[in-house]
Amino acid sequence: MSCRSLAAVRLTTFWERMRTHFGATYAESVAKDYVLAGLGSRTVNQALADGADPKDVWRAVCEAFPVAERLR
């Protein structure tokens, strides 16, 4: 698997977890509207656009919101 494919899988998994936890509509809102300290005072969308690893972004989401242990 190429690095590009692996990154796509990680990003896909990230969004699956976001939608599972928040619901499809609210996940998009969280990603766009919430500025997270764990992301250097950026939103999820900004961090991902800046090239942040989706795993690191997910960890920041888990720190900021009460995410079920099974999704962590």
Stockholm file with secondary structure:
# STOCKHOLM 1.0

chainA/1-72         MSCRSLAAVRLTTFWERMRTHFGATYAESVAKDYVLAGLGSRTVNQALADGADPKDVWRAVCEAFPVAERLR
#=GR chainA/1-72 SS CCHHHHHHHHHHHHHHHHHHHHCHHHHHHHHHHCCBGGGTSBCHHHHHHTTCCHHHHHHHHHHHSCCCGGGC
#=GC SS_cons        CCHHHHHHHHHHHHHHHHHHHHCHHHHHHHHHHCCBGGGTSBCHHHHHHTTCCHHHHHHHHHHHSCCCGGGC
//
